[in-house]
Amino acid sequence: MSDSRDAAPSTALAAEVVDRLAGFVTDVVVCPGSRNTPLTLALTARRDLRVHVRVDERSAAFLALGLARAQRRRVAVCMTSGTAVANCLPAVVEAAQSHTPLVVLAADRPARLVGTGASQTIVQRGLFGGYAPTLQVDHVGTGEGAAAQIDAFLAAHAQAHLNVALDNPLVPPVAPEPVGGARTTRPRPVTPGVDHGEVAVDLTRDTLVIAGDEAWEVPGLEEAPTIAEPSAPAPLNPVHPLAAAALRPEQVIVVGHPTLHRAVLRLAAGVLDDVAPAGAGGSAAAPATPPEVIVLSRTETVTDPEGAASRVGSRVRASGAPRREWLAACERASQLAAEAVRAGLADSEYGFTGLHVAAAVADELGDGDTLFAAASNPVRDLSWVGLPFAGVRTLTPRGAAGIDGSVSQAVGAALAAQAEHPELPTAPRTVALLGDLAFLHDVGGLLIGADEPRPDNLTVVVANDDGGGIFESLEIGAPGLRPGFERAFATPTGVDLGELCAAYGVEHARVGNLGELVDALVDAAGHPRFHVIEARTTRATRRALTETVQKVAVRAVGEGA
């Protein structure tokens, strides 16, 4: 029985909460449960919301994250009480770290039951700590005051936890009537970011821009040579990341959140590697002093882990223009580094590796495609083989940089892409590049109910080297540290990915060399569908390939300086 002190039944409370939420979102991912029944009924009655249903809260939260990342607007995920809510924490962390708007709409037990041993009851208030604040919503305080409070809370917080205490009875006598119609207007925007002000930049000083995730096209810096990570905008004058160690800029401008390459991050910290015999800017020798570091951000996060920044801003007031000698030197360095990568790929000694897979994927992308790149090797490999380039939207989880939830995020990105263009006979193509461990970590993301929207044009490419290939290139992969490496770091699984895909009803193809992969990608472009291409690669040569390419690139760039 409902508590007599309650001002409204759970169904009315849920309807009010969902009515407020509908002003802020277009998509909601719902997980089945008992305590969230009133919320689920209210959500599925809305005609102005796209509802997706998933059975696993962790995958559901990452699906919502993928939708939100692609749409750049808030998406909600709804679940029952208890550990169902806790399963959203990884996605909430990534959302907060990447400043992707996400709402957790969680059902909870009434406060009187918390701490009493009541089933499926935990302390949900404040569960996400500093990653998403909680607004407690219960029967007491409903009405205009609560509506305004929810509106203000969602307007103020891009990552938000609405914790709705729902008491019995949870199920109304009849299903709610349909509410609203097809959406014709965009939801309310997320709270604007942080303005750190304007910084003056003299471009006659040899300037290198380092653009990471969350970077944007900064007015005034269009012509500056730029090392751009795959999810950054494609620059006018790109510089290959392997050229970083040999460049000698006087000024480094960090935009957004770069995280991928150690040599690049050293430059972002104002550290010059002593590898070039002469200044790469055309002078007789490298400058004796490290470059000045300026960081640009449009959020509360300023990427400056070493505290090297002399100034922080969100906008620049640029004066002067880059020296032609500096532009030519950066272009030449970038070209030599890119040639070193392609030469390594052409050497049959290394076999078929994940880097080969990334090159094939990059080379087959086309204008208007969306690319999702899992963390670890895939996104780094893509940066080595030429991304970003114009016309391709690249999404990658660089907030907390985890491999978790990759399949679900890729599905979310594909669903968002096709929802953006309902008028097209064929949905825009989405390609996802994952390693085998990232794929296995979220293989449940393939589970899509029979009545649920499915991605019509999603190709998931899995570079399967049977383990954690990234560790081959890290310090732990050195020859003297191999005892125990396979078991504790490489972690081979031997799983048959084809059988897994068959269990989920997803088409699967296996390729064993570069030619077969290219053929499969060309076929995928001509016959859109949701499927998985498994590229069976080797990691036995990965360390040697990485070391060779890096050495050749740095030497070539240094000699060409």
Secondary structure as the mmCIF struct_conf table of DSSP 4:
data_model
#
loop_
_struct_conf.conf_type_id
_struct_conf.id
_struct_conf.beg_label_comp_id
_struct_conf.beg_label_asym_id
_struct_conf.beg_label_seq_id
_struct_conf.end_label_comp_id
_struct_conf.end_label_asym_id
_struct_conf.end_label_seq_id
TURN_TY1_P TURN_TY1_P1 SER A 4 ARG A 5
BEND BEND1 ALA A 7 ALA A 8
HELX_RH_AL_P HELX_RH_AL_P1 SER A 10 LEU A 21
TURN_TY1_P TURN_TY1_P2 ALA A 22 PHE A 24
BEND BEND2 THR A 26 THR A 26
STRN STRN1 ASP A 27 VAL A 30
BEND BEND3 SER A 34 SER A 34
TURN_TY1_P TURN_TY1_P3 ARG A 35 ASN A 36
HELX_RH_AL_P HELX_RH_AL_P2 THR A 37 THR A 44
TURN_TY1_P TURN_TY1_P4 ALA A 45 ALA A 45
STRN STRN2 ARG A 46 ARG A 46
BEND BEND4 ARG A 47 LEU A 49
STRN STRN3 ARG A 50 VAL A 53
BEND BEND5 VAL A 55 VAL A 55
HELX_RH_AL_P HELX_RH_AL_P3 GLU A 57 GLN A 71
TURN_TY1_P TURN_TY1_P5 ARG A 72 ARG A 72
BEND BEND6 ARG A 73 ARG A 73
STRN STRN4 VAL A 75 MET A 79
BEND BEND7 SER A 81 SER A 81
TURN_TY1_P TURN_TY1_P6 GLY A 82 GLY A 82
HELX_RH_AL_P HELX_RH_AL_P4 THR A 83 ALA A 86
TURN_TY1_P TURN_TY1_P7 ASN A 87 CYS A 88
HELX_RH_AL_P HELX_RH_AL_P5 LEU A 89 SER A 98
TURN_TY1_P TURN_TY1_P8 HIS A 99 HIS A 99
STRN STRN5 LEU A 102 ASP A 108
HELX_RH_3T_P HELX_RH_3T_P1 ALA A 111 LEU A 113
TURN_TY1_P TURN_TY1_P9 VAL A 114 GLY A 117
TURN_TY1_P TURN_TY1_P10 SER A 119 GLN A 120
TURN_TY1_P TURN_TY1_P11 ARG A 125 PHE A 128
HELX_RH_3T_P HELX_RH_3T_P2 GLY A 129 TYR A 131
BEND BEND8 ALA A 132 ALA A 132
STRN STRN6 THR A 134 VAL A 137
BEND BEND9 HIS A 139 HIS A 139
TURN_TY1_P TURN_TY1_P12 VAL A 140 GLY A 141
BEND BEND10 GLY A 143 GLY A 143
HELX_RH_AL_P HELX_RH_AL_P6 GLU A 144 ALA A 156
BEND BEND11 ALA A 158 ALA A 158
STRN STRN7 GLN A 159 ALA A 165
HELX_LH_PP_P HELX_LH_PP_P1 ASP A 167 ASP A 167
BEND BEND12 ASN A 168 ASN A 168
HELX_LH_PP_P HELX_LH_PP_P2 PRO A 169 PRO A 169
BEND BEND13 VAL A 171 VAL A 171
BEND BEND14 PRO A 173 VAL A 174
HELX_LH_PP_P HELX_LH_PP_P3 ALA A 175 PRO A 178
STRN STRN8 VAL A 179 VAL A 179
BEND BEND15 ALA A 182 ALA A 182
BEND BEND16 THR A 185 THR A 185
HELX_LH_PP_P HELX_LH_PP_P4 ARG A 186 PRO A 192
STRN STRN9 GLU A 198 ASP A 202
TURN_TY1_P TURN_TY1_P13 LEU A 203 THR A 204
BEND BEND17 ARG A 205 ARG A 205
STRN STRN10 THR A 207 ALA A 211
STRN STRN11 ASP A 213 ASP A 213
TURN_TY1_P TURN_TY1_P14 GLU A 214 GLU A 214
TURN_TY1_P TURN_TY1_P15 PRO A 219 GLY A 220
TURN_TY1_P TURN_TY1_P16 GLU A 222 GLU A 223
BEND BEND18 ALA A 224 ALA A 224
STRN STRN12 THR A 226 ALA A 228
TURN_TY1_P TURN_TY1_P17 PRO A 230 SER A 231
BEND BEND19 ALA A 232 ALA A 232
HELX_LH_PP_P HELX_LH_PP_P5 PRO A 233 PRO A 235
BEND BEND20 LEU A 236 ASN A 237
STRN STRN13 PRO A 238 PRO A 238
HELX_RH_3T_P HELX_RH_3T_P3 PRO A 241 ALA A 246
BEND BEND21 GLU A 250 GLU A 250
STRN STRN14 GLN A 251 VAL A 255
BEND BEND22 GLY A 256 GLY A 256
STRN STRN15 HIS A 257 HIS A 257
BEND BEND23 LEU A 260 LEU A 260
HELX_RH_AL_P HELX_RH_AL_P7 ARG A 262 ALA A 268
TURN_TY1_P TURN_TY1_P18 ALA A 269 GLY A 270
TURN_TY1_P TURN_TY1_P19 ASP A 274 VAL A 275
BEND BEND24 PRO A 277 ALA A 278
TURN_TY1_P TURN_TY1_P20 ALA A 280 GLY A 281
BEND BEND25 GLY A 282 ALA A 285
BEND BEND26 ALA A 288 THR A 289
HELX_LH_PP_P HELX_LH_PP_P6 PRO A 290 PRO A 291
STRN STRN16 GLU A 292 LEU A 296
BEND BEND27 ARG A 298 GLU A 300
TURN_TY1_P TURN_TY1_P21 PRO A 305 GLU A 306
STRN STRN17 ALA A 309 GLY A 313
BEND BEND28 SER A 314 SER A 314
STRN STRN18 ARG A 315 SER A 319
BEND BEND29 GLY A 320 GLY A 320
HELX_RH_AL_P HELX_RH_AL_P8 ARG A 324 ALA A 346
HELX_RH_3T_P HELX_RH_3T_P4 SER A 348 TYR A 350
BEND BEND30 PHE A 352 PHE A 352
HELX_RH_AL_P HELX_RH_AL_P9 GLY A 354 GLU A 364
TURN_TY1_P TURN_TY1_P22 ASP A 367 GLY A 368
STRN STRN19 THR A 370 ALA A 373
TURN_TY1_P TURN_TY1_P23 ALA A 375 SER A 376
HELX_RH_AL_P HELX_RH_AL_P10 ASN A 377 TRP A 384
TURN_TY1_P TURN_TY1_P24 VAL A 385 GLY A 386
TURN_TY1_P TURN_TY1_P25 ALA A 390 GLY A 391
STRN STRN20 ARG A 393 LEU A 395
BEND BEND31 GLY A 399 ALA A 400
TURN_TY1_P TURN_TY1_P26 ASP A 404 GLY A 405
HELX_RH_AL_P HELX_RH_AL_P11 SER A 406 GLU A 420
TURN_TY1_P TURN_TY1_P27 PRO A 422 GLU A 423
BEND BEND32 LEU A 424 THR A 426
HELX_LH_PP_P HELX_LH_PP_P7 ALA A 427 ARG A 429
STRN STRN21 THR A 430 GLY A 435
HELX_RH_AL_P HELX_RH_AL_P12 ASP A 436 HIS A 441
TURN_TY1_P TURN_TY1_P28 ASP A 442 ASP A 442
HELX_RH_3T_P HELX_RH_3T_P5 VAL A 443 LEU A 446
TURN_TY1_P TURN_TY1_P29 ALA A 450 ASP A 451
BEND BEND33 GLU A 452 GLU A 452
BEND BEND34 ASP A 456 ASN A 457
STRN STRN22 LEU A 458 ASN A 464
BEND BEND35 ASP A 466 GLY A 467
TURN_TY1_P TURN_TY1_P30 GLY A 469 GLY A 469
HELX_RH_AL_P HELX_RH_AL_P13 ILE A 470 SER A 473
BEND BEND36 LEU A 474 LEU A 474
HELX_RH_3T_P HELX_RH_3T_P6 GLU A 475 GLY A 477
BEND BEND37 ALA A 478 ALA A 478
HELX_RH_3T_P HELX_RH_3T_P7 PRO A 479 LEU A 481
TURN_TY1_P TURN_TY1_P31 PRO A 483 GLY A 484
HELX_RH_AL_P HELX_RH_AL_P14 PHE A 485 PHE A 485
HELX_RH_PI_P HELX_RH_PI_P1 GLU A 486 ALA A 490
HELX_RH_AL_P HELX_RH_AL_P15 LEU A 497 ALA A 503
TURN_TY1_P TURN_TY1_P32 TYR A 504 GLY A 505
STRN STRN23 GLU A 507 VAL A 511
BEND BEND38 ASN A 513 ASN A 513
HELX_RH_AL_P HELX_RH_AL_P16 LEU A 514 GLY A 526
BEND BEND39 HIS A 527 HIS A 527
STRN STRN24 PHE A 530 ARG A 536
TURN_TY1_P TURN_TY1_P33 ALA A 540 THR A 541
HELX_RH_AL_P HELX_RH_AL_P17 ARG A 542 GLY A 560
#
